[in-house]
Structures are given as C-alpha cells and as structure tokens.
Amino acid sequence: MPAIERMGVTACVLGSMIGLMLILPLGSAGFITEAFAGSAVIFLLNWGNRRDWLAAALIGAAMGGIYKWTGAAVTPWIGWDLCFPASLYGMASLVALFYRATGEDEAGRERLLRLIRNIVLIPALCLGSILAVWADLRLTPRTFDPFLYVFDQSLGFNPSFLVGTVFRDQTALRLVSGFIYSSLPVNLCLLCALWLRRRPAGAPDVRLIFAALGIVGFALYQLCPAAGPVYLFGKAFPYQPPLAATLAQATVALPGVPRNAMPSLHVAWCLLVAYNSWWHRSWLLRSYALLSLALTSAATLGLGEHYLIDLIVAVPLSVGVQVACSSRNRRFLEAAVCLAIVVAWLIALRAGVGWHAPPVASWTAVAVTLIAPAALYMAGARGNGRATGG
C-alpha cells in the first residue's frame, strides 16, 4: 500500500480511538476502560514486535496528553491509576497494528487483522453491554427488586446486608475486592490471550464462551429486571435491612439505574474464567481465577450491586453456556436443562415465591440449583474421558 494511503488509514484509526476516548469518556467509563486495559494484555502476550510495543507507548502517551488537554471527565475508581494508562496503551496498540498491517503482504495482513479482531472483542462486548443496559432503562421502567430481596430474606438472613456491613468495617477487604470486581474485563482478556498463545488440546474457544454469556445474559435481564439493594434502599444499605412484611408486593420504579442484577453476569463470567483456567497447567492462574471468583462474589454483595439469589442463578447459567460452547461433544441437552433452571428461577421470582416459601423450601431450591448443573457438567466430562483441562 502506498505511503500516503498507509498514513491515511492510520490517521482514521487514530482519530476513531481519540473520538471514542473522549465520547465515552474513557476516564470515567470504568467497564470500558478496564476492557481496553485488557486489550493491552492480548497485544503484549500475542505480538512480539518490540518496535510496535514502543510505538504504542508513544501513541498512548500522546492520547493521554490530548485527554488531559481537553479536560474530559475523570472519575477515579479503585485501580484507576493503573487501568487508565493501560487502556490508552490498548487503544494505541490498535493504531500501531493497523499501520503495520497496511505495509504487509496478504498473508501478513490477514494475520494482523485476526489479532486486531481478538484485541477488540472484549471492548466491543463491553460497549454492547452499555448499549443493552441503556435500552433496558427504557424497555423495563419497573424492577422486581423487592421480590429478590424477599427471597434472600426467606433464607433466614439478609446476605447482601450482612456482607455489606463487613465491607463497611473492613476497608482493606473492600478495596481489594472492589479492585478485583472492576478488573473483570482484564481477566477475560487474560484468558483470551493465553488461549490464543497456546491452545490446549480440546479446550473450548473462550472467546465464543465469553461472548455467548453476554448475549444470553442480557436477554435474560428482560425476564426479571432488577438493580440491586443499594439502589432499592439507598442510604439504608447496609445497616437498616427492612422486614419483608414492610415491603409492598409490587414492582418499583428506579429511574436511571441499570437493570443488570439478575442473573449476575459478573459472577457468571468469573465462573467461566475459573472453569477454563483448568485447561492451563498453571496453578498460579487457577488460584488467581478462584480468588477472583471469591472476591468478586463478595464484592457483588458487599457493594450492594446484587442479591444472593443473583449469584446462585449465575451457576446454572455459566454451566449451560460452557457446555453448549465446548469444542468437544457439545452437550446441548445439558445446556438446555441449565437454561431451563435459570428461566424457572426468573419466573418464580417474578411470581413472588419469596413471600410464600419457608426457609427449608428456599434452601432446598438453592441446593438443587447448585448441585444439578455441577452433576450434569461432571457427568458429561467423565463421558468425554476428561473431567478437567489439567
């Protein structure tokens, strides 16, 4: 490609990245910022050209200067100081790779375009999630938060309020858990980068799995829209849990609040990271995946973003997506059973099952929800001659 055309293409890509950076704006769009920070991980682990590493660093520094000069919004969150420059580097890597691709032959260009598609996957998924949440605000003006809260209370205690109280008293736990909670897109990109770098024999395509969960999960949000206890109770969370009898058996209007609580995709994605970390022989990776799952689960409750039942329903959802997208002997029957469990929960919660279920019935339903998907997954894995990837 002639030099003038290469520069034109590169300028268009750079302009697009700068525009996206300012429109979001990147300094206050935590989920997207984390996603582009994850893109930097894919770039560094799957592209070994150090000149392009340096070029991306210089471009990212220039973009950071532009961001500061324009006075675009900055809303620091836990880990912002590390994440924001990494996200600029992830965006800049796309500019460097496009410039490199325009100077390659057909085979080289295709190889670079594949890498570019992989780098933009998680940011695109996160951007899509923002649009979906925006649409939810208009499609579902009322939420079923009281119904979910009452079911949690039918277990005999208030899980989110209990963990929330611990979080308020334990600053270190709140900070660490909050950092892991917000870094979910980075963890998704890390698994994608490792899968691309060395694809274990028989391992499923984690890119497909992560994307499928996003699509299915956001569709399920429409069945039982909910926001979380911190939005339902405001400043009363987490110290003043109301009794179920004081809540009206009706939906509530929570304007301007995302309806992305039921089921918890944060926990479901963490579960998928944990499942697929077992295909790699690194105990460090496996341990980190399990630690991230535990801390993210704690954060979803402690920060008031979810009810306990949201996390429980995430288990059959994650197993269903995992087995449906498995690269070996896709087990659609098991996936259908798991999805049926999820839908049954959403219907039951909408019907107000929590107001009528005694604790023993609630705990029995929870136990079945957790045990049945695990049994289906392990039975199928043994049938394939392999229970795990390690």
Protein Blocks (a to p, Z undefined) as FASTA:
>chain_A
ZZklmmmmmmmmmmmmmmmmmmmpmklmmmlmmmmmmmmmmmmmmocbfklmmmmmmmmm
mmmmmmmmnopacdddehklmmmmmmmmmmmmmmmmmmmmmmpcfklmmmmmmmmmmmmm
mmmmmmmmmmmmmmmmmmmmbccklmmmmmmmmnopafklmmmmmmmmmmmlmmmmmmmm
mmmmmmmmmmmmmmmmoccehiacfklmmmmmmmmmmmmmmmmgcfbjklmnmmmpckbc
cdfklpccbddddehiacfkbccfklmmmmmmmmmmmmpccfklmmmmmmmmmmmmmmmm
mnopacfklmmmmmmmmmmmmmmmpcghpafklmmmmmmmmmmmmmmmmnommmmmcfkl
mmmmmmmmmmmmmmmmmmmmmmnopabfZZ
